[in-house]
Amino acid sequence: MGTATRLPYLFLPVLPHPRACVFFFLTHNCLTRYSLHISEQVPILDCRLVLRGLRTLPLRMKKHSKNALNLARALQTQPKIEAVTYPGLPDHPSHAQAARQMEDFRGVLSIRLKGGRMAVDRFLSGVKIIQLAESPGGVESLICHPVTMTRASVPEETRLRRGIDDGLLRVSMGIEDERDLLADVLNALDY
């Protein structure tokens, strides 16, 4: 999996120190630390949390990817789903490129519900495990409605030109049990 794909997951265990900015990059399977200190050293607890997060990163990434692929496959056959966009699916336009660049296919997918905003509102009312939030990359599964959240300030014409309509949802898969996540999504589709 490429470095850019792992970075959101890498930063989560870090509790930033108010007087120091610390940046970590994975390059060639080795951790390089860049830091800009204003006055103090980075607290040992922050460093410990980063190391703890790095130790489990490969396991978490495998689970994120597995959950996303399983959900994407299951949703492809659902009549209330207009489209599923995930690079791990063979019919994705960038599947071959993603397969060359990544070990797994990451933990984020997009789904487009038939029925637009009303269908999205019903779906979001029905999900119980997956939480509505804007910031992907945690161990919890999160869902985002770009039209009302991350792209709310973008003019409608621009959003539509970019394929961001009222029925689009972005799902960041967590590491919960895949059966629970699938059941949650299927129940929400019937809500």
trRosetta pair geometry for C-beta under 8 A, 3 or more apart (Angstrom, degrees):
i j d omega theta_ij theta_ji phi_ij phi_ji
1 5 5.0 -105 173 80 101 134
1 6 5.9 111 115 -52 117 101
1 61 6.0 -132 23 170 163 142
1 65 7.7 -134 -83 -64 135 141
1 102 4.7 25 -115 -152 57 86
1 103 4.6 -69 -31 33 68 93
1 104 5.5 -21 -70 41 114 77
1 106 7.0 130 -143 -72 119 70
2 5 4.8 96 65 4 81 105
2 6 7.3 -160 97 -4 45 89
2 101 5.4 -9 -49 159 120 100
2 102 5.8 -68 -9 -87 85 79
3 6 5.9 -68 -152 39 34 105
3 7 6.5 49 156 -46 69 96
3 25 6.8 29 -170 -171 135 82
3 26 5.0 -169 -122 72 97 92
3 27 6.8 8 -90 -83 148 56
4 7 5.9 -34 -148 1 34 118
5 102 6.4 44 -5 -112 164 119
5 106 5.0 -117 -157 -91 122 112
6 9 5.6 -72 -166 49 57 109
6 10 5.6 62 141 -36 87 109
6 26 6.1 -8 82 27 140 143
6 57 6.7 55 -162 -180 118 124
6 61 6.4 -32 -110 -94 94 139
7 10 5.3 -56 -141 31 35 117
7 11 6.6 27 168 -19 68 104
7 25 7.9 -14 -102 -119 107 63
7 26 7.9 -148 -77 17 71 100
8 11 6.5 -60 -152 32 30 105
8 12 7.4 46 154 -41 60 98
8 136 6.2 29 151 99 156 83
8 137 3.3 -117 145 -101 108 137
9 12 6.2 -39 -161 2 36 119
9 57 6.3 125 123 -139 117 91
9 60 6.3 172 -172 109 134 127
9 61 6.4 158 81 -79 171 88
9 64 7.3 -110 -89 -28 142 160
9 137 5.2 -147 -71 -162 53 86
10 24 6.2 -134 155 87 126 116
10 26 7.0 -150 -91 -24 152 112
10 53 6.8 121 -153 131 44 124
10 54 7.2 35 -138 -88 87 77
10 57 6.5 20 -94 -115 74 136
11 14 5.5 -62 -167 28 57 120
11 24 7.7 174 -86 45 69 102
11 137 7.4 10 55 151 91 147
12 53 6.5 168 74 -134 81 142
12 137 5.8 -174 -57 131 118 102
12 138 5.7 147 -129 -103 145 64
12 139 7.8 158 137 -23 159 79
13 49 4.5 -169 154 160 96 89
13 50 5.9 160 93 -94 109 35
13 52 6.0 -160 -173 77 153 92
13 53 3.0 -155 7 -55 145 131
14 22 6.9 -147 -155 76 139 114
14 24 7.9 180 -63 5 142 122
14 46 6.2 45 -153 -166 74 91
14 49 6.1 148 -99 103 37 114
14 50 5.3 32 -85 -80 92 92
14 53 7.3 -76 -38 11 68 153
15 45 7.4 -19 51 117 123 103
15 46 5.6 -120 62 -106 78 87
15 49 6.1 57 4 51 90 166
16 20 7.7 -158 -173 81 76 67
16 21 7.2 0 -152 -115 116 55
16 22 7.3 -172 -125 29 76 90
16 46 7.4 71 -117 -133 18 135
17 20 4.5 19 77 43 119 96
17 22 7.5 63 22 -11 102 112
17 40 7.3 -118 154 84 138 114
17 42 5.5 -169 0 -135 147 66
17 43 5.5 154 -93 4 126 97
17 46 5.6 -81 -44 -39 100 160
19 37 7.4 32 134 -164 87 68
19 38 4.7 -120 -175 57 77 114
19 39 5.3 -62 -180 45 133 89
19 40 4.9 67 94 29 138 104
20 35 6.3 1 -179 -172 110 110
20 36 7.1 167 -158 84 65 53
20 37 5.0 -16 -115 -116 103 65
20 38 6.3 -141 -79 13 52 83
20 40 6.4 -102 -40 75 113 77
20 41 7.4 3 -62 167 155 18
20 42 5.0 -129 98 -84 156 78
21 35 6.9 164 87 -154 55 62
21 36 4.9 2 58 56 101 99
22 33 7.0 -26 -165 -162 97 97
22 34 7.7 148 -161 83 51 52
22 35 4.8 -14 -111 -108 73 97
22 42 5.5 45 -62 -100 136 146
22 46 7.2 136 21 141 151 130
22 50 7.6 -87 120 -65 138 153
23 33 7.7 141 79 -160 53 50
23 34 4.7 -19 68 69 102 99
23 35 7.1 -180 25 -83 68 47
24 31 6.1 -21 -163 -161 108 98
24 32 7.3 149 -155 74 57 51
24 33 5.9 -23 -103 -105 77 66
24 34 7.7 -178 -82 27 30 73
24 50 6.5 149 -38 -164 153 131
25 31 7.8 144 74 -152 42 51
25 32 5.3 -20 63 60 91 100
25 34 7.2 27 1 2 106 111
26 29 7.2 10 -177 -104 96 22
26 30 7.5 144 -156 64 59 32
26 31 6.4 -33 -101 -96 64 60
27 30 6.2 -36 76 61 67 81
27 32 5.7 -1 27 -1 113 124
31 54 6.7 -9 -81 -134 141 155
35 42 6.5 -99 -138 -37 149 126
37 40 6.7 -140 -165 68 108 33
37 41 6.8 -19 -125 -97 141 36
37 42 7.5 -113 -97 -41 102 77
42 46 5.4 -101 170 75 99 130
42 47 5.9 109 114 -51 116 98
43 46 4.9 95 68 3 85 102
43 47 7.4 -157 99 -2 47 86
44 47 5.6 -56 -152 39 39 112
44 48 6.1 43 150 -23 70 105
45 48 5.5 -53 -147 36 33 115
45 49 6.4 34 154 -21 65 103
46 49 5.8 -53 -149 34 31 111
46 50 6.6 32 152 -18 64 103
47 50 5.7 -53 -151 34 34 111
47 51 6.4 30 153 -15 66 106
48 51 5.8 -57 -148 40 31 109
48 52 6.2 34 153 -21 66 107
49 52 5.6 -50 -143 36 31 113
49 53 6.4 33 155 -19 63 105
50 53 5.8 -57 -151 37 30 111
50 54 6.4 30 152 -20 65 107
51 54 5.6 -54 -146 35 33 112
51 55 6.6 39 155 -27 64 101
52 55 5.9 -50 -154 25 31 114
52 56 7.2 3 159 4 62 106
53 56 6.6 -76 -155 47 31 92
53 57 6.3 57 149 -60 68 93
54 57 5.3 -25 -145 -13 36 123
56 59 5.2 -61 -166 48 69 113
56 60 5.5 68 137 -25 90 106
57 60 5.8 -60 -141 40 28 108
57 61 6.1 27 163 -21 66 109
58 61 5.8 -55 -143 36 29 111
58 62 6.5 32 157 -21 63 104
59 62 5.9 -54 -152 32 30 111
59 63 6.6 24 153 -13 64 108
60 63 5.8 -60 -150 40 33 109
60 64 6.2 38 152 -22 69 105
60 139 6.6 -82 -140 -104 122 91
60 175 5.8 -75 -139 -70 75 138
61 64 5.6 -48 -143 35 33 114
61 65 6.2 30 158 -16 64 108
61 104 6.5 156 145 45 93 136
61 107 7.4 -128 -146 -34 54 114
62 65 5.9 -61 -150 40 27 109
62 66 6.1 27 155 -20 65 110
62 104 6.3 168 -114 -49 51 156
63 66 5.6 -51 -139 37 31 111
63 67 6.2 30 160 -18 64 107
63 175 4.2 48 118 -128 139 91
64 67 6.2 -62 -152 38 24 108
64 68 6.3 20 155 -17 63 111
64 106 7.1 -42 123 179 114 42
64 107 3.0 -55 165 -79 107 136
64 173 5.3 139 -158 89 64 96
64 174 7.1 -49 -105 -149 79 14
64 175 6.4 -50 -62 -72 66 78
65 68 5.8 -57 -146 37 29 110
65 69 6.2 27 158 -17 66 108
65 88 7.3 136 -171 -71 89 146
65 104 3.4 4 -154 155 171 135
65 105 5.6 126 -150 49 105 61
65 106 6.1 88 -98 40 89 5
65 107 5.7 -87 -64 -69 46 72
66 69 6.0 -57 -146 38 28 109
66 70 6.3 25 157 -16 64 109
66 104 7.6 -60 -45 -150 62 138
66 178 6.8 -81 125 -74 97 137
67 70 5.9 -58 -146 39 28 109
67 71 6.2 24 158 -16 65 109
67 107 6.8 30 64 -138 100 96
67 141 7.4 -120 144 -87 146 119
67 173 4.1 175 101 171 115 136
67 174 7.1 -39 84 68 168 40
67 175 7.1 -154 -21 -111 143 33
67 176 7.4 89 -118 58 150 66
67 178 5.0 -154 -112 -100 77 91
67 181 6.0 48 -162 47 114 163
68 71 5.9 -58 -146 39 28 107
68 72 6.1 29 156 -21 65 109
68 86 6.3 173 156 -142 101 132
68 88 6.9 121 109 15 101 141
68 105 7.0 -136 94 91 125 96
68 106 6.8 -25 55 105 167 55
68 107 4.7 -176 -37 -143 132 44
68 108 6.7 -21 -119 6 144 13
68 109 5.2 154 -164 -25 100 111
68 171 7.6 162 -121 103 87 102
68 173 4.3 -148 -65 5 80 144
69 72 5.7 -55 -144 36 29 112
69 73 6.3 29 158 -18 64 106
69 86 7.0 167 -103 148 51 142
69 88 4.5 -80 -103 120 98 156
69 89 7.9 168 -139 -59 74 67
69 104 8.0 -106 -34 -171 127 97
69 105 6.3 100 -73 50 105 123
70 73 5.9 -55 -148 36 29 110
70 74 6.3 25 156 -16 64 110
70 178 5.1 30 76 -166 158 133
70 182 6.7 -76 132 -67 108 122
71 74 5.8 -59 -146 40 31 110
71 75 6.1 24 159 -18 67 112
71 109 6.7 -175 90 40 111 147
71 171 7.1 -100 121 111 152 150
71 173 6.5 -176 10 -91 140 128
71 178 7.6 -138 -48 -155 83 90
71 181 6.3 -66 -78 126 120 117
71 182 6.1 -156 -100 -90 75 79
71 185 6.4 93 -146 5 110 163
72 75 6.1 -61 -143 38 26 107
72 76 6.8 42 156 -39 60 98
72 84 5.1 145 -153 162 76 132
72 86 3.9 -64 -113 20 153 157
72 88 6.4 130 56 68 153 106
72 89 5.6 -126 144 -52 129 113
72 109 5.0 -152 -78 -125 108 160
73 76 6.0 -45 -159 9 30 117
73 89 7.2 169 -78 -99 66 97
74 77 7.1 -74 -175 34 36 98
74 78 7.4 41 140 -36 68 107
74 182 5.6 39 57 -138 175 116
74 185 7.8 115 99 83 127 132
74 186 7.6 -74 150 -63 127 109
75 78 5.2 -45 -154 11 52 122
75 81 5.0 124 173 -82 92 171
75 84 4.9 130 96 -83 113 136
75 111 5.9 -71 164 -114 156 128
75 185 7.1 -61 -80 142 109 140
76 81 7.3 -101 -107 95 16 139
76 84 5.2 -89 -78 25 71 138
76 89 7.2 143 -73 -127 135 141
78 81 4.3 71 77 4 104 112
78 186 7.6 -151 -103 -114 132 79
78 189 6.1 -73 -173 -151 141 165
79 114 7.8 -51 145 21 60 143
80 113 6.3 -8 150 -151 88 85
80 114 5.6 -132 -164 39 48 102
80 115 7.3 -24 -159 1 89 122
80 119 7.0 -180 -177 -157 106 129
80 189 5.0 156 62 -166 143 107
81 84 6.2 17 163 -50 135 92
81 111 5.9 -64 -139 -167 110 108
81 112 7.1 101 -170 71 68 55
81 113 6.4 -57 -111 -107 51 52
81 114 7.0 -142 -95 -10 2 90
81 189 7.5 -49 -46 -119 89 133
82 112 4.3 -61 67 105 108 101
82 113 6.5 76 3 148 96 8
82 114 4.8 132 -56 -65 95 75
82 167 6.4 46 17 135 135 147
83 110 7.9 4 109 111 96 94
83 111 7.2 172 90 -155 55 46
83 112 4.3 23 47 37 91 117
84 89 6.8 110 106 -36 107 159
84 109 6.5 0 -173 170 87 124
84 110 7.4 156 -160 86 42 57
84 111 5.4 -11 -107 -107 70 78
84 112 7.8 -139 -65 21 34 74
85 92 6.8 102 -157 -117 61 104
85 109 6.4 164 82 -168 57 73
85 110 4.1 -1 54 59 110 103
85 111 7.6 -160 22 -74 73 33
85 112 7.7 59 -12 -17 102 99
86 89 5.0 89 74 -9 90 103
86 92 6.3 -112 82 -69 42 138
86 105 6.7 79 164 136 89 133
86 109 4.0 -20 -84 -118 106 111
86 110 7.5 -174 -58 30 66 61
87 92 5.0 -158 -120 119 38 160
87 94 5.5 -46 -122 88 105 96
87 95 5.8 166 -172 -99 64 53
87 98 3.7 130 164 -65 131 170
87 102 7.7 86 108 31 136 144
87 105 4.9 -166 84 -160 91 110
87 106 7.1 53 42 31 117 106
88 92 7.4 70 41 3 27 143
88 95 7.4 87 -145 -128 7 92
88 98 7.2 -105 -67 119 47 142
88 104 7.6 -11 -92 176 123 66
88 105 3.3 -173 -65 47 98 167
88 106 8.0 -155 -37 42 107 65
89 92 4.8 110 69 -27 85 100
89 95 6.6 -99 85 -92 47 124
90 95 5.5 99 -139 -169 31 169
91 95 7.3 97 48 -33 14 142
92 95 4.3 123 66 -56 91 92
92 98 7.3 1 99 12 134 140
94 97 4.8 -54 -169 48 81 115
94 98 5.4 86 128 -28 90 100
95 98 5.8 -59 -145 39 28 110
95 99 6.2 29 157 -22 65 107
96 99 5.7 -53 -148 34 29 113
96 100 6.7 28 153 -17 62 104
97 100 5.8 -56 -153 35 33 110
97 101 6.2 12 157 -6 68 115
98 101 6.0 -68 -140 47 30 100
98 102 5.4 -21 179 23 71 118
98 105 5.7 50 153 -125 130 90
99 102 7.1 -65 -110 54 17 80
99 105 7.9 -21 -79 -83 60 99
102 105 5.9 118 100 -95 143 40
102 106 6.8 -69 -149 -33 158 84
107 136 7.7 172 95 178 102 118
107 172 6.1 55 119 -166 99 64
107 173 4.4 -126 -173 55 93 91
107 174 7.8 93 177 -64 138 19
108 136 5.8 26 -92 -167 119 162
108 170 6.5 0 -171 -178 104 97
108 171 6.9 163 -151 85 55 50
108 172 5.1 -19 -100 -103 87 69
108 173 7.3 -155 -78 8 34 78
109 170 7.7 172 90 -154 34 55
109 171 5.4 -13 63 60 79 99
109 173 7.3 36 9 -28 98 108
110 168 6.2 -16 -171 -162 111 94
110 169 6.9 156 -157 82 61 47
110 170 5.3 -30 -100 -101 78 66
110 171 7.4 166 -95 16 26 77
111 168 7.7 152 84 -151 41 47
111 169 5.1 -13 62 61 86 99
111 171 6.5 27 0 -9 106 119
112 165 7.4 50 -140 58 113 105
112 167 4.9 63 -170 116 74 107
112 168 5.3 -23 -101 -93 81 62
112 169 7.6 175 -86 19 32 71
113 116 7.5 -139 91 -26 92 10
113 119 4.3 -164 136 120 127 127
113 120 5.7 168 44 -69 140 69
113 123 6.0 -135 -85 -29 158 149
113 167 4.5 -141 60 -164 69 95
113 169 6.8 45 -18 -6 104 113
114 119 6.3 144 87 -79 45 171
114 167 6.9 35 -82 -143 12 148
115 118 5.6 -88 157 73 101 92
115 119 3.0 108 85 -42 117 125
115 120 7.9 -174 95 -16 91 62
115 167 6.8 124 65 -106 51 116
116 119 6.1 111 55 21 35 101
116 120 7.0 -65 144 -5 36 103
116 165 7.1 -76 -121 144 85 106
116 166 4.2 35 -166 90 86 122
116 167 4.9 -80 -105 -57 36 94
117 120 5.5 -54 -145 37 34 114
117 121 6.3 36 157 -21 67 103
117 147 7.6 -93 -96 85 99 152
117 166 4.0 -58 -55 177 83 130
117 167 7.4 -96 -47 -65 40 57
118 121 5.8 -51 -148 34 31 111
118 122 6.6 29 154 -16 63 105
119 122 5.8 -55 -149 38 32 110
119 123 6.1 33 152 -21 66 109
119 167 6.3 19 66 -121 121 94
120 123 5.6 -56 -145 38 30 113
120 124 6.1 26 159 -17 67 108
120 145 5.8 100 176 -120 134 128
120 166 6.5 -136 1 157 139 76
120 167 6.1 -163 -49 -125 109 42
120 169 6.4 166 -128 -60 103 108
121 124 6.0 -55 -142 39 27 107
121 125 6.4 29 155 -19 61 107
122 125 5.8 -59 -152 36 29 112
122 126 6.4 23 153 -19 64 113
122 188 7.9 142 128 176 69 73
122 191 5.4 172 165 92 87 100
123 126 5.8 -67 -153 37 30 110
123 127 6.8 30 157 -28 68 99
123 169 7.3 -97 105 -51 144 155
123 188 4.9 68 -159 152 64 107
123 189 6.5 14 -113 -89 97 46
123 191 6.7 146 -104 42 32 122
124 127 6.2 -42 -142 20 35 107
124 132 5.9 48 -157 -78 113 127
124 143 7.1 -161 -111 103 87 134
124 145 6.8 -43 -69 -44 141 129
124 188 7.6 61 -59 -165 14 128
125 188 7.8 151 72 -144 51 91
125 191 6.1 -179 86 143 90 146
126 187 6.0 -164 167 120 111 78
126 188 3.3 149 99 -129 111 65
126 189 7.4 -142 93 -6 154 24
126 190 7.5 156 -155 64 157 52
126 191 2.8 -133 -83 -44 134 155
127 130 4.7 -54 179 60 134 94
127 131 7.9 -161 120 -74 118 22
127 132 7.7 130 71 -48 127 83
127 143 6.5 74 61 12 174 149
127 184 5.6 59 -145 162 74 103
127 185 6.9 10 -105 -93 101 51
127 188 4.4 1 -62 -82 67 146
128 184 5.7 -129 46 -135 79 106
128 187 7.6 -13 4 85 108 136
128 188 7.9 -163 -8 -66 69 102
129 141 6.5 40 126 55 94 122
129 176 6.3 -175 173 127 131 173
129 180 5.9 120 -79 145 166 103
129 181 6.2 -120 94 -100 142 57
129 184 4.3 -96 26 -86 109 159
130 141 4.4 -63 -110 114 84 111
130 142 6.7 155 -170 -112 80 11
130 143 4.9 64 147 -23 118 111
130 171 6.9 -27 -157 -140 146 103
130 174 8.0 -178 -110 5 75 110
130 181 6.8 77 -55 -141 104 85
130 184 5.9 146 -3 124 93 140
130 185 7.1 42 -1 -70 140 84
131 140 6.3 8 20 146 119 128
131 141 7.3 135 19 90 70 62
131 142 5.6 -36 71 -113 80 68
131 143 7.1 177 86 23 30 79
132 142 7.5 83 -150 -164 10 76
132 143 5.7 -45 -100 73 55 87
132 144 7.3 117 -159 -94 63 40
132 145 7.4 -15 -144 -3 108 97
133 142 4.4 -67 56 -149 105 123
133 143 7.5 92 32 50 62 43
133 144 6.8 -61 87 -77 40 86
134 142 7.9 -70 26 160 11 135
134 144 5.5 87 -113 -115 48 122
134 149 5.2 -167 -90 169 103 125
134 150 5.6 144 -144 -65 107 93
135 138 7.4 65 111 -22 93 106
135 142 7.2 -32 72 138 49 174
136 142 5.8 -156 -101 64 62 125
136 144 7.4 -82 -51 -17 97 129
136 170 7.5 -83 -56 134 131 114
136 172 3.2 178 -131 -87 106 154
137 172 6.6 -52 -25 -174 40 146
138 142 6.8 78 41 -25 106 122
138 172 7.7 83 36 121 70 130
138 174 6.6 -18 100 -109 76 103
139 174 5.3 67 152 -159 41 100
139 175 5.0 -42 -162 20 85 110
140 174 4.4 -52 178 -94 13 150
140 176 7.4 42 -135 -36 51 109
141 171 7.0 -1 -174 -176 99 93
141 172 6.7 175 -152 92 51 61
141 173 5.3 -16 -114 -142 98 40
141 174 3.7 -106 -45 5 62 99
141 176 5.9 -71 -14 16 112 119
141 181 5.8 123 -42 -120 166 119
142 171 7.4 167 89 -155 47 49
142 172 4.6 4 56 54 92 106
142 174 7.3 94 -14 -48 68 102
143 169 5.8 -7 -171 -179 105 115
143 170 7.1 154 -158 81 53 50
143 171 5.1 -16 -105 -105 80 74
143 172 7.6 -160 -75 23 35 69
144 149 5.3 -117 -166 71 91 151
144 150 6.1 30 170 -12 134 116
144 169 7.0 148 74 -164 46 64
144 170 4.5 -15 60 61 101 100
144 171 7.8 -168 22 -74 70 32
144 172 7.5 44 -8 -9 106 100
145 148 4.9 16 103 39 113 101
145 149 5.5 115 68 -3 64 109
145 168 7.5 127 -151 90 59 64
145 169 5.8 -36 -94 -107 65 76
146 149 6.1 -80 -118 57 23 88
146 150 5.0 -49 -131 55 71 98
146 151 4.4 28 167 16 94 113
146 159 7.8 166 124 -147 111 116
146 164 5.2 -87 104 -154 136 119
146 168 5.8 -24 33 101 113 116
146 169 7.9 -179 -2 -117 82 27
146 170 6.1 72 -45 -10 102 114
147 151 6.2 -32 -95 76 29 101
147 152 6.8 74 152 -90 38 62
147 159 6.7 90 -109 -179 80 154
147 164 6.4 164 -71 154 77 96
147 165 7.1 -9 -68 153 130 22
147 166 5.4 -13 -17 -105 172 51
147 168 6.9 122 -27 54 100 96
148 152 5.6 34 -161 -88 25 109
149 152 6.2 140 28 -33 5 107
150 170 7.9 -13 20 27 139 141
151 154 4.5 -35 -174 20 86 125
151 159 5.6 122 147 -110 131 113
151 164 5.4 -11 84 157 167 159
154 158 5.2 -114 172 87 98 119
154 159 4.9 121 107 -63 116 94
154 162 7.9 -39 157 27 151 139
154 164 7.4 51 82 74 143 146
155 158 4.7 85 66 10 87 106
155 159 6.9 -156 94 -8 42 88
156 159 5.5 -55 -145 37 33 113
156 160 6.2 30 159 -18 68 107
157 160 6.0 -56 -147 37 27 108
157 161 6.4 29 153 -21 62 108
158 161 5.7 -55 -149 35 31 113
158 162 6.5 18 155 -9 64 110
159 162 5.9 -70 -154 45 29 104
159 164 4.2 -84 -171 78 87 106
159 165 7.2 137 133 -80 102 40
160 163 7.6 58 -173 -67 32 15
160 164 7.0 -96 -71 62 28 61
160 165 6.0 55 -112 -85 75 85
163 168 7.4 107 140 -80 74 147
164 168 5.6 -100 -145 43 54 156
165 168 5.6 116 55 -16 59 103
173 181 7.0 53 -140 -164 95 161
174 181 7.7 -180 51 -89 85 133
176 180 5.6 -86 147 75 115 124
176 181 5.5 132 84 -53 112 104
177 180 4.3 79 74 6 99 109
177 181 7.0 -177 89 -9 51 85
178 181 5.6 -55 -146 38 35 111
178 182 6.2 34 157 -18 68 107
179 182 5.9 -55 -144 39 30 109
179 183 6.2 30 156 -18 64 109
180 183 5.8 -57 -146 39 28 110
180 184 6.3 33 153 -24 63 107
181 184 5.6 -53 -149 32 30 115
181 185 6.5 24 156 -14 65 105
182 185 5.9 -57 -149 38 31 107
182 186 6.2 26 156 -14 67 110
183 186 5.9 -57 -141 42 29 108
183 187 6.1 31 159 -20 65 108
184 187 6.0 -57 -148 37 25 109
184 188 6.4 24 154 -19 62 108
185 188 5.6 -55 -147 36 31 112
185 189 6.6 36 152 -24 64 101
186 189 5.6 -48 -151 29 34 114
186 190 6.9 18 154 -5 63 106
187 190 6.0 -69 -154 46 34 101
187 191 6.6 60 144 -57 66 90
188 191 5.1 -22 -151 -14 40 124
